[in-house]
């Protein structure tokens, strides 16, 4: 039996996968209208956003849609990065506006004390940051930072691809204007669906623009079609949308988003404890450990990863960026099974000996 513990795509239960095998329908049918309307309304409720949509594509597509809809060419965007995905957010920004980026070393996380001076000294109109830096398993203290950036008059963009719904989030409370996430991580769905949540300020921003430099990602078109008849402007991945609704049903049956957050907190504490019991050191500094995945230093990371796959059929991944080849990551997001995580860590302990 193979065990998939990568930080996306993640393990997807059979009942969610089988939703994709249902007969095809047109995206202009009443059945799809009901499906998409249900998904968007539930997303809006889960996120506490003004409006929420699903765009067929990856999490990067959701982030790019948010950046290109929010940013003006003549303005500036401040990005606080602490890894590969913060750098990617800045890279997206550089296509559409002028980017000012500040970075932390691997394993370090952003808090309000570290972020405040850069926000105070920036003339940027837009602020962007990753909630959960997947490459090093670091969860930034996003709530206070986004609230502060918003208090300074900035539009705010959050990359929450590997964070939500493993980590708690409330779009109104966090003061996030543009929220981006994806299906293949903590939701426990197949890949291929980008999630966008918008605040009232975000909607006013995009509707006031003369031109948005995209056809597919123009969020005004997604709003217009949804408000007209709860459909999408382009042909969506209908089968994937069905699997997303099934995943929502599972989450609701297990107690909703608060219970889902607690499940991830509980398993992450268990995994960290077991990893440390093997004499391994965690990569995130204390207080910034991610509930979605655990990253740790490992001198022979590449060979351990290779043996795990070839000898035990267990997929884990190495670290990114400056710690490539020096650390490993075990994901515990979405529909994970505790027994599979324990099998993984038992095998890791054997190979370390």
C-alpha positions in Angstrom: 0.0 0.0 0.0 1.5 3.4 -1.0 1.2 6.3 1.4 1.2 9.9 0.0 2.4 12.5 2.5 3.5 15.3 0.1 2.2 18.8 0.8 0.0 18.7 -2.3 -1.4 16.9 -4.1 -2.5 15.1 -1.0 -4.3 11.8 -0.4 -7.9 11.9 -1.6 -10.4 9.4 -0.2 -12.2 7.2 -2.6 -15.7 8.7 -2.0 -14.3 12.1 -3.1 -12.5 10.7 -6.1 -15.6 8.8 -7.3 -17.6 12.1 -7.5 -15.6 12.7 -10.7 -17.0 9.6 -12.3 -20.5 10.8 -12.5 -22.0 11.5 -15.9 -21.0 14.8 -17.5 -23.3 17.8 -17.6 -23.1 21.2 -19.3 -21.9 24.2 -17.3 -25.0 26.0 -18.5 -27.4 23.5 -16.9 -29.6 23.9 -13.8 -27.7 21.1 -12.2 -24.4 23.0 -12.5 -26.0 26.2 -11.4 -27.1 24.4 -8.2 -23.6 22.8 -7.8 -21.6 26.0 -8.3 -24.0 28.1 -6.3 -23.7 25.8 -3.3 -19.9 25.8 -3.5 -19.6 29.6 -3.7 -22.1 30.2 -0.9 -20.3 27.7 1.4 -17.0 29.2 0.6 -18.3 32.7 1.4 -19.5 31.4 4.7 -16.4 29.4 5.5 -14.1 32.4 4.7 -16.5 35.1 5.9 -15.8 36.9 2.6 -18.0 39.3 0.7 -17.8 37.0 -2.3 -15.9 33.8 -3.2 -15.4 32.0 -6.5 -13.6 28.9 -7.9 -11.4 29.2 -11.0 -10.3 26.1 -12.8 -6.5 26.1 -12.3 -3.8 25.9 -9.7 -3.3 27.9 -6.5 -0.8 30.0 -8.4 -3.6 31.0 -10.8 -5.7 32.1 -7.9 -2.8 34.2 -6.6 -2.1 35.7 -10.0 -5.8 36.5 -10.5 -5.7 38.4 -7.2 -2.6 40.3 -8.0 -3.5 41.3 -11.6 -7.0 42.4 -10.5 -5.7 44.4 -7.5 -2.4 46.0 -8.7 -2.0 48.9 -11.0 1.1 49.3 -13.2 2.1 52.7 -11.8 1.7 51.6 -8.1 3.9 49.6 -5.7 3.4 46.3 -3.9 5.2 45.4 -0.7 5.8 41.6 -0.3 7.2 40.1 2.9 8.8 36.7 2.0 10.3 33.9 4.0 10.7 31.2 1.3 10.0 30.1 -2.2 6.3 30.8 -2.2 6.8 34.3 -0.9 9.3 34.8 -3.7 6.7 33.5 -6.2 4.1 36.0 -5.0 6.7 38.8 -5.6 7.5 37.3 -9.0 3.8 37.5 -9.9 3.7 41.0 -8.7 6.6 42.1 -10.8 4.6 41.2 -13.9 1.9 43.7 -13.1 3.4 46.4 -10.8 6.5 47.6 -9.0 7.5 45.2 -6.2 9.4 46.0 -2.9 10.4 42.7 -1.3 11.9 41.9 2.1 12.9 38.4 3.1 13.7 36.4 6.2 16.1 33.4 6.3 14.9 29.8 6.1 12.8 28.8 9.1 12.1 32.3 10.3 8.5 33.6 10.4 6.9 37.0 10.1 5.3 38.6 13.1 4.0 42.1 13.6 7.2 43.3 15.3 9.3 42.2 12.3 6.8 43.4 9.7 5.9 46.7 11.2 9.0 48.6 10.2 8.7 47.6 6.6 5.1 48.5 6.4 5.7 51.8 8.1 8.5 52.7 5.8 6.9 51.7 2.6 4.9 53.8 0.2 3.3 50.8 -1.4 -0.4 50.8 -2.1 -0.7 47.0 -1.9 0.6 44.5 0.7 1.1 40.8 0.0 2.3 37.8 2.1 2.1 34.0 2.3 0.2 32.7 5.3 2.0 29.4 5.4 5.4 29.0 3.8 5.3 25.4 2.5 9.0 25.1 1.7 10.0 25.2 5.3 6.8 24.4 7.2 6.5 27.9 8.7 3.2 29.6 9.6 3.5 33.3 9.6 1.5 35.4 12.2 -0.7 36.6 9.5 -3.7 38.1 11.3 -2.0 40.9 13.1 0.2 41.7 10.1 -2.7 42.0 7.6 -4.7 44.0 10.1 -1.8 46.5 10.4 -1.2 46.8 6.7 -4.9 47.5 6.2 -4.9 50.1 8.9 -2.2 51.9 6.9 -4.5 52.1 3.9 -3.0 49.3 1.9 -5.0 46.8 -0.2 -4.1 43.3 1.1 -3.4 40.1 -0.8 -3.0 36.7 1.0 -1.5 33.5 -0.5 -3.2 30.9 1.6 -2.7 27.9 -0.7 -1.1 25.6 1.8 -2.7 27.2 4.9 -6.5 27.1 4.6 -8.3 25.3 6.0 -5.6 23.7 8.1 -5.0 27.1 9.7 -7.9 29.3 10.9 -9.0 32.2 8.7 -11.7 34.9 8.7 -11.4 37.3 5.8 -13.3 40.1 7.4 -11.5 39.8 10.8 -8.0 39.3 9.2 -8.6 42.4 6.9 -7.6 40.5 3.8 -9.0 42.0 0.6 -7.9 39.3 -1.9 -7.6 35.7 -0.6 -6.1 32.9 -2.7 -6.1 29.2 -2.0 -6.4 25.8 -3.8 -8.1 22.5 -3.7 -5.2 20.0 -3.5 -3.9 20.7 0.0 -5.8 21.0 3.3 -9.2 20.6 1.6 -8.3 17.1 0.6 -9.4 17.4 -3.0 -7.8 16.6 -6.4 -5.7 19.5 -7.9 -7.1 21.9 -10.4 -9.3 24.4 -8.5 -8.1 27.8 -7.5 -10.1 29.6 -4.8 -10.6 33.4 -4.6 -12.2 35.3 -1.8 -12.9 39.1 -2.0 -13.7 41.8 0.5 -16.1 44.7 -0.2 -13.0 46.9 -0.7 -11.6 44.4 -3.2 -14.9 44.4 -5.2 -14.9 48.2 -5.3 -11.3 48.2 -6.4 -11.8 45.9 -9.4 -15.1 47.5 -10.4 -13.5 50.9 -10.5 -10.7 49.9 -12.9 -10.8 50.8 -16.6 -9.0 47.8 -17.7 -7.8 44.5 -16.1 -5.1 42.8 -18.2 -6.6 39.4 -18.5 -9.5 37.7 -20.2 -9.6 34.4 -18.1 -8.7 36.0 -14.8 -10.7 39.2 -14.9 -12.7 38.7 -11.6 -15.3 41.2 -12.8 -16.4 38.6 -15.4 -16.6 35.9 -12.7 -18.8 38.2 -10.6 -21.0 39.2 -13.5 -21.7 35.6 -14.6 -22.3 34.4 -11.0 -24.6 37.2 -10.1 -26.5 36.7 -13.3 -27.2 33.0 -12.9 -24.6 31.3 -10.6 -22.4 30.1 -13.4 -18.9 30.6 -14.6 -17.7 32.8 -17.5 -15.7 29.9 -19.0 -16.0 26.1 -19.1 -15.0 24.9 -15.6 -13.7 21.5 -14.5 -17.2 20.2 -13.6 -16.0 16.9 -12.3 -13.6 18.5 -9.9 -16.2 20.9 -8.6 -18.3 17.8 -7.6 -15.4 16.5 -5.6 -15.0 19.8 -3.9 -18.6 19.8 -2.8 -18.1 16.2 -1.4 -15.1 17.4 0.5 -17.1 20.2 2.0 -19.7 17.7 3.1 -17.0 15.7 4.9 -15.7 18.8 6.7 -19.2 19.8 7.8 -20.0 16.3 9.1 -16.8 16.4 11.2 -17.8 19.7 12.9 -17.0 22.4 10.3 -13.9 24.6 10.0 -13.2 25.0 13.7 -13.1 21.2 14.1 -11.0 20.9 10.9 -8.5 23.5 12.4 -8.3 21.6 15.7 -7.7 18.3 13.9 -4.7 19.7 12.1 -3.4 21.3 15.3 -3.7 18.0 17.1 -1.9 15.9 14.5 0.8 18.4 14.0 1.7 18.4 17.7 1.8 14.6 17.5 4.1 14.5 14.5 6.4 17.2 15.9 6.7 15.3 19.2 7.6 12.0 17.4 10.1 13.7 15.1 11.9 15.3 18.0 11.9 11.9 19.8 14.1 10.7 16.9 16.7 13.3 17.8 15.8 15.5 14.8 15.6 19.3 14.9 12.6 21.1 13.5 13.3 23.8 10.9 10.7 26.4 12.0 11.6 28.6 14.9 9.5 28.0 18.0 6.0 29.5 17.7 5.9 29.4 13.9 5.4 25.6 13.3 2.8 24.9 10.7 -0.2 22.8 11.5 -0.3 21.6 7.8 3.2 20.0 7.6 6.3 19.4 9.6 9.8 20.2 8.3 13.0 19.0 10.0 16.7 19.0 9.3 18.2 15.7 8.0 21.8 15.4 6.9 21.1 12.6 4.3 17.7 13.9 3.3 17.8 12.8 -0.4 18.8 9.2 0.3 16.3 8.9 3.1 13.5 10.2 0.9 14.6 7.8 -1.9 14.6 4.8 0.5 11.2 5.7 1.9 9.7 5.6 -1.6 11.5 2.6 -3.0 11.4 0.4 0.1 8.2 1.4 1.8 6.2 3.2 -0.9 6.0 6.3 1.3 6.2 9.7 -0.4 7.6 12.5 1.6 9.4 15.5 0.1 12.6 17.5 0.6 12.8 21.2 1.7 13.0 24.0 -0.8 15.3 26.9 -1.4 18.4 27.3 0.7 17.7 24.1 2.6 17.3 21.9 -0.4 18.9 18.5 0.3 19.3 19.4 4.0 15.8 18.7 5.3 12.6 16.8 4.8 8.9 17.6 5.1 6.0 15.4 6.1 2.6 16.8 5.3 -0.5 16.2 7.5 -3.2 18.1 5.7 -6.7 17.3 4.4 -7.9 13.8 4.8 -4.8 12.4 6.4 -4.7 9.1 8.4 -2.9 9.1 11.7 -1.8 5.5 11.3 -0.1 6.4 8.0 1.8 9.2 9.6 3.0 6.8 12.4 4.0 4.2 9.8 6.0 6.9 8.0 7.8 8.1 11.2 8.5 4.5 12.3 10.1 3.9 8.9 12.1 7.1 9.2 13.4 6.0 12.5 14.5 2.7 11.1 16.4 4.3 8.2 18.1 6.9 10.4 19.6 4.0 12.4 
